[in-house]
Amino acid sequence: MMTPTIAAGLTAALLYIAGTAIQVRAFVTSTAAPVRSLVYIAIPALLLHGLATYWIIFTESGFNLGIFTVGSLIAWVMVSFVLLSIVRFPAHNLLILVFPISAIGLVTALFLDSSYAPREILSGALVFHILASLVAYTILLMAACQSVMLAFQEHYIRARRSINLIRLLPPLQTMEALLFTLLWVGIITLTVAILSGYAFLDDMFAQHVSHHTILSSASWLTYATLLGGHKLFGWRGTTAVRWTLIAFALLVLGYFGSKFVLEIILGR
């Protein structure tokens, strides 16, 4: 049965796929991606995505913050951030990764379910921790996507291939500056998220959240090491890409890995 939630979500996912196809075609033909067309696609997709996610979260039984719902919410915030970033930064190239990630996140939230039991009440402290974590995950996911684009650009420059394609991207220095801007903002918000967890949650090392706490802290240390190395020793390029992806992998394992085990494998 085609419910309003499914109709809105599928329409948004199809718009994301259309936007991805436009950018892929631009890369294949070595032509500039039509930024205005991408924005015109992203805005209605974002509105429909937000509406569908809202209906998924706010259920009659309470707040649904299961693994798939949170994934869709993070994707929605990420598209919002990229659209806002386009105003000041050359971030539109990220949409070639952000669009398909968002489509996948939304479709899984529409059609897959976990054992997560909706909560009737969320305390103000918990809401703050959730929002801080959401923003941190979103910005650091954007940084991970930016690092992939940077690695792609460096590879083709070193191989001296597809020069016309590389010219479509911002200069390498600009791409690196955007990456480290995202990393600095990301680690600040991640710090707030971790500290709010220690301050507001009863026991950050309880059995069901200990892995999340340990891996998130390890991710923070990895990001901090990268930023310290960049500041003191000039780490950049491939080194920055590797550290960024390792740190984000730890973050994903810390949150989504723990939720996957609890909600999907163990059914708690």
Buried (B, 14 or more C-beta within 10 A) or exposed (E): EEEEBBEBBBBBBEBBBBBBEBBBEBBEEEEEBBEEBBBEBBEEBBBBBBBBBEBBBEEEEBBBBBBBBBBBBBBBBBBBBBBEBBEEBBBBBBBBBBBBBBBBBBBBBBEEBBEBEBEEEEEEEBEBBBBBBBBBBBBBBBBBBBBBBBBBBBEBBEEEEEEEBBEBBBEBEEBBEBBBBBBBBBBEBBBBBBEBBEEBBEEBEEEEBEBBBBBBBBBBEBBBBBBEBBEEEEBBEBBBBBBBBBBBBBBBBBBBBBBBBBBBEEEE
